[in-house]
Amino acid sequence: MGLYAAQAMLCTRYGIRHIHYRCYFSQEEVTEGDSLDLIEEIENTGLFPLAWLRSEYAVSKFIAFSGTHSVVTDKTRYISSIFYLRACSRIERRWHIRVLRRGEYTVESVRLVTSDLLGSVRTAIPAEDLGGMLTVLPRCYAHSNSLPFPRSYAAGEVPVRHSLLTDPITVNGSRRYTGNEPFRRIDWKASARVGELMVRTEEPVQERRLCVCFTAQMSEYGRRYVNEDTAEHTIRVAAALFRELTERGEWFSVQSNCTAHGEPIRRGTDCSEGGYHLLLRELAALSLTPEQSLKDVADIPSDTRLVLLAPYLSEDIRRLKTLHPGAVIILTSPVPEGETMDFIPVYEEADADAEK
């Protein structure tokens, strides 16, 4: 009886005091549908061994674990893991996981539970080191060709006095080379004539202005029109549209009433991979429940060509189309029969994943 009481007291006092636990993702950023590892590191720095220690943790239901059972509620997946820890030992365990939906994820909580040898005395504490955030970028809508977006649409031009772009065909003279100009613009004939490096001066091209105004909202005026899967499909279509415009070298801006970290999206792009990546990160953080209407957020100059992307033909889309008759509308869900407004349908749903 005394031995039983002694081991119970030692387990209660020292069993979990020297346990150091860390849980984190193997990568900080992946794309929707990618696989990675969730890593558990646990170390016993004390001299008291533990017969067993269980970690109970909660993550998003959109993080799927392979080779293990879990309990899934409305938005959360619960996983448990059992360890045996000798004195002064360390264990690393890797869970192979797959992220089913774009978003920003963390390990929501971890609870460590252990007991004495007979299981009569249990001790539980919350773990503190839960790693950082995992950013899951949306995957682009998979289409056999490019999106059904007319290539000639973004070719509208607006005269400007200054532009970063120049036309190599329209040369209007030459000037001294300063070292900042691209090497291809050196005028070798003029350089040989004056005895120093000269570069061609080219006429600025006319600037193309294009705005993609989109929403992924599911409801309007208290009525739900599409489900969450359709809203997510809309975000994948937006990612594909941004990629296509970037690859074409089109200068475009993006506006949305859906918020990323509490702020509506309002961003210009520079047609670079970095600019495209920033847009993907904002789409990863996008909320599907905006507080403002798209019409109230949109600020479209009169000389801008407009692309409207939405999951359904909302009143906001109709109003913006009335204000900008030349706007192209892309819809990601069917509309009622008899609709006369022109739009581009992108109804094919992305491949369904097992999200339950």
C-alpha positions in Angstrom: 0.0 0.0 0.0 2.9 2.4 0.8 4.5 1.6 -2.5 1.3 2.4 -4.4 0.9 5.7 -2.5 4.6 6.6 -3.2 4.4 6.0 -6.9 1.1 7.9 -7.2 2.7 10.8 -5.3 5.8 10.8 -7.5 3.6 10.7 -10.7 1.5 13.6 -9.5 4.5 15.7 -8.4 7.1 14.9 -11.0 5.4 13.0 -13.8 4.7 15.8 -16.2 6.8 18.6 -14.7 9.8 17.8 -16.9 7.9 17.2 -20.1 8.6 19.6 -23.0 6.3 19.3 -25.9 6.2 21.1 -29.3 3.8 20.6 -32.2 4.3 22.4 -35.6 3.8 22.1 -39.3 6.8 21.0 -41.5 6.2 23.9 -43.9 4.8 27.5 -43.5 3.1 27.7 -46.9 1.6 25.1 -49.3 -1.1 25.0 -52.0 -4.6 23.6 -51.5 -4.5 19.9 -51.9 -0.8 19.6 -51.0 0.7 17.2 -48.4 3.1 17.9 -45.6 3.9 16.7 -42.1 2.6 17.7 -38.7 5.4 17.1 -36.3 5.2 16.3 -32.5 8.4 16.6 -30.4 8.2 15.5 -26.8 11.1 15.3 -24.4 11.3 14.0 -20.8 14.2 15.7 -19.1 13.5 14.2 -15.7 14.5 11.0 -14.0 10.9 9.7 -13.6 9.7 7.6 -16.6 6.1 7.8 -17.8 4.2 4.6 -18.5 2.1 6.5 -21.0 1.4 10.1 -22.1 -1.4 11.1 -24.5 -1.5 14.2 -26.5 -5.0 15.3 -27.5 -5.1 18.1 -30.1 -7.5 20.0 -32.2 -7.0 21.2 -35.8 -9.3 22.3 -38.6 -11.5 19.6 -40.2 -9.9 20.5 -43.6 -6.6 19.0 -42.4 -6.8 15.3 -43.2 -4.6 12.7 -41.4 -3.6 9.5 -43.2 -3.4 6.3 -41.3 -5.2 7.4 -38.1 -8.7 7.7 -36.8 -10.1 11.1 -35.8 -13.3 12.6 -34.6 -14.7 15.5 -36.7 -17.3 18.0 -35.5 -18.7 21.0 -37.5 -15.3 22.7 -38.0 -12.8 20.8 -35.9 -10.9 17.5 -36.1 -9.7 15.9 -32.9 -6.6 13.6 -32.9 -4.9 11.7 -30.0 -1.4 10.3 -29.8 0.1 7.9 -27.2 3.7 8.0 -26.1 5.9 5.9 -23.7 8.7 8.1 -22.3 11.7 6.7 -20.5 13.7 9.0 -18.2 15.8 11.5 -20.1 14.5 10.5 -23.5 13.1 12.3 -26.6 10.6 11.3 -29.2 9.7 12.8 -32.6 6.5 11.7 -34.3 5.4 12.8 -37.8 1.9 12.7 -39.1 1.4 12.8 -42.8 -1.4 15.3 -43.5 -3.1 16.8 -46.6 -4.8 20.2 -46.6 -8.1 20.1 -48.4 -9.0 23.8 -48.5 -7.3 27.1 -48.7 -7.0 29.2 -45.5 -4.7 30.0 -42.6 -4.4 27.2 -40.1 -2.9 26.6 -36.7 -2.9 23.8 -34.2 -5.8 25.1 -32.2 -5.1 23.4 -28.9 -3.1 20.5 -27.3 -3.8 18.8 -24.0 -1.2 16.5 -22.4 -2.6 13.7 -20.2 -0.7 11.1 -18.1 -1.3 8.9 -15.1 0.5 6.7 -12.6 1.3 3.0 -13.3 -2.1 1.8 -12.1 -4.1 4.5 -13.8 -5.7 5.8 -10.6 -4.1 9.3 -10.6 -4.3 11.4 -13.7 -2.6 14.7 -14.5 -3.4 17.0 -17.5 -1.9 20.2 -18.7 -2.2 22.3 -21.8 0.7 22.5 -24.2 2.0 26.0 -25.0 4.4 25.6 -28.0 2.0 24.9 -30.9 4.2 26.2 -33.7 3.3 28.9 -36.2 0.6 29.5 -38.8 0.2 27.4 -42.0 -0.9 29.4 -45.0 -2.7 27.4 -47.7 -2.9 29.1 -51.0 -5.9 28.4 -53.3 -5.2 26.1 -56.2 -6.1 27.6 -59.6 -9.2 26.4 -61.3 -8.2 23.6 -63.6 -9.3 24.2 -67.2 -8.2 22.4 -70.3 -7.3 25.7 -72.0 -7.2 29.2 -70.6 -10.2 30.7 -68.9 -13.0 31.7 -71.3 -11.8 35.3 -71.1 -11.4 37.2 -74.4 -7.7 38.0 -75.1 -8.7 41.1 -76.9 -10.7 42.5 -74.0 -7.7 43.8 -72.0 -6.2 45.4 -75.1 -8.0 48.7 -74.6 -5.5 51.6 -74.3 -5.7 55.0 -72.5 -3.2 57.7 -73.5 -0.8 58.7 -70.8 2.0 61.2 -70.5 4.4 59.0 -68.6 4.7 55.2 -68.6 7.1 52.6 -67.4 6.6 50.7 -70.6 8.1 51.8 -73.9 7.6 50.7 -77.5 11.0 49.6 -79.1 9.5 50.3 -82.6 9.0 54.0 -82.1 12.5 55.4 -81.5 12.6 59.2 -81.2 16.3 59.8 -80.6 19.2 58.9 -78.3 20.9 60.1 -75.1 23.8 59.2 -72.8 23.8 55.8 -71.1 23.4 56.2 -67.4 23.8 52.6 -66.3 20.2 52.2 -65.4 18.8 51.4 -68.8 18.6 47.8 -70.1 21.6 46.7 -72.2 19.3 45.9 -75.2 18.6 49.7 -75.6 22.2 50.7 -76.3 22.4 52.5 -79.7 25.7 51.2 -81.0 25.8 53.4 -84.1 25.3 56.6 -82.1 27.8 55.4 -79.5 30.5 54.9 -82.2 29.7 58.3 -83.6 30.0 60.3 -80.4 32.6 58.1 -78.7 30.6 57.1 -75.6 27.7 54.8 -74.9 24.3 56.1 -76.0 20.8 54.5 -75.6 17.7 54.8 -77.7 14.9 56.9 -76.3 11.5 55.2 -77.1 8.0 56.5 -77.1 6.0 55.5 -74.1 3.3 53.0 -74.9 -0.3 53.6 -73.9 -1.2 52.2 -70.5 -3.7 49.4 -70.3 -6.2 49.7 -67.4 -8.1 46.7 -66.3 -9.9 46.0 -63.0 -11.1 42.6 -61.7 -13.9 43.3 -59.2 -15.0 40.0 -57.5 -16.9 38.6 -54.6 -17.2 35.2 -53.1 -20.2 36.0 -50.9 -22.8 33.2 -50.5 -25.8 35.3 -49.5 -27.5 38.7 -50.1 -30.1 40.5 -48.1 -30.3 37.6 -45.6 -30.9 34.9 -48.3 -28.4 32.3 -49.2 -28.0 31.7 -53.0 -25.0 29.4 -53.2 -23.2 27.0 -50.9 -19.6 27.2 -49.5 -18.2 24.8 -52.2 -19.4 27.2 -54.9 -17.8 30.2 -53.1 -14.5 28.3 -52.8 -14.8 27.4 -56.5 -15.1 31.1 -57.2 -11.9 31.8 -55.4 -10.1 29.2 -57.5 -11.4 30.8 -60.6 -10.1 34.2 -59.3 -6.7 32.6 -58.8 -6.7 31.2 -62.3 -7.8 34.6 -63.7 -5.0 36.5 -61.9 -2.5 33.9 -63.1 -3.6 34.3 -66.7 -3.5 38.0 -66.6 0.0 38.0 -65.0 1.3 35.6 -67.6 0.0 37.8 -70.4 1.7 40.8 -68.8 -1.6 42.7 -68.3 -1.5 45.5 -65.7 -4.6 45.1 -63.6 -6.0 46.0 -60.3 -8.2 43.9 -57.9 -11.1 45.0 -55.8 -13.4 42.9 -53.5 -15.8 43.4 -50.7 -14.6 40.1 -49.2 -12.0 40.9 -46.5 -8.5 39.5 -45.8 -7.5 40.1 -42.2 -10.5 42.5 -41.8 -9.8 44.7 -44.8 -11.5 44.6 -48.2 -9.1 43.7 -51.0 -7.9 46.7 -53.0 -4.6 46.1 -54.8 -2.8 47.0 -58.0 -0.4 44.6 -59.5 2.8 44.9 -61.4 2.5 41.7 -63.5 5.3 40.0 -61.5 5.3 36.6 -59.8 5.7 38.4 -56.5 2.6 40.5 -57.1 0.7 37.4 -58.1 1.9 35.6 -54.9 0.6 38.4 -52.8 -2.8 38.1 -54.4 -2.8 34.4 -53.6 -2.0 35.0 -50.0 -4.9 37.5 -49.8 -7.2 34.9 -51.3 -5.9 32.3 -48.7 -7.0 34.7 -45.9 -10.3 35.7 -47.6 -13.5 35.7 -45.6 -16.7 34.6 -47.2 -18.9 36.8 -45.1 -18.3 40.5 -46.1 -19.7 43.3 -44.1 -20.2 45.6 -47.1 -21.8 45.2 -50.5 -19.6 45.0 -53.6 -21.1 48.1 -55.0 -20.2 50.2 -51.9 -16.6 49.0 -52.0 -15.9 49.2 -55.7 -14.4 52.4 -57.0 -14.0 51.9 -60.7 -12.7 54.9 -62.8 -14.7 55.6 -65.9 -11.8 54.8 -68.2 -11.2 51.4 -66.8 -12.2 48.1 -68.4 -14.0 46.0 -65.8 -14.3 42.2 -65.2 -16.9 41.2 -62.7 -16.5 37.7 -61.1 -19.1 36.3 -58.7 -20.7 33.0 -57.7 -24.2 34.3 -58.7 -25.9 37.2 -60.5 -26.4 39.4 -57.5 -28.0 42.9 -57.4 -24.6 44.4 -56.9 -23.4 42.7 -60.1 -26.4 44.0 -62.0 -25.9 47.6 -60.7 -22.2 47.6 -61.6 -23.0 46.2 -65.1 -25.5 49.1 -65.5 -22.8 51.6 -64.5 -20.2 50.0 -66.7 -22.1 48.5 -69.7 -18.9 47.2 -71.2 -18.0 45.0 -68.2 -17.5 41.3 -68.7 -19.3 39.1 -66.1 -17.9 35.7 -65.1 -20.3 33.5 -63.0 -19.4 30.3 -61.2 -23.0 28.9 -60.7 -26.0 28.6 -63.0 -28.6 31.4 -63.2 -32.4 31.0 -63.6 -33.6 30.3 -67.1 -34.7 33.3 -69.1 -31.9 35.5 -67.8 -31.0 38.0 -70.6 -27.8 39.5 -69.2 -24.7 38.4 -70.9 -22.1 36.5 -68.8 -19.4 33.9 -69.2 -20.2 30.6 -67.4 -17.6 28.7 -65.4 -19.9 26.2 -63.8 -17.6 23.2 -63.6 -16.9 22.5 -59.9 -13.3 21.7 -58.9 -12.6 18.1 -58.0 -14.4 17.3 -54.8 -12.2 16.2 -51.9 -13.2 14.2 -48.9 -13.7 17.0 -46.5 -15.7 15.2 -43.9 
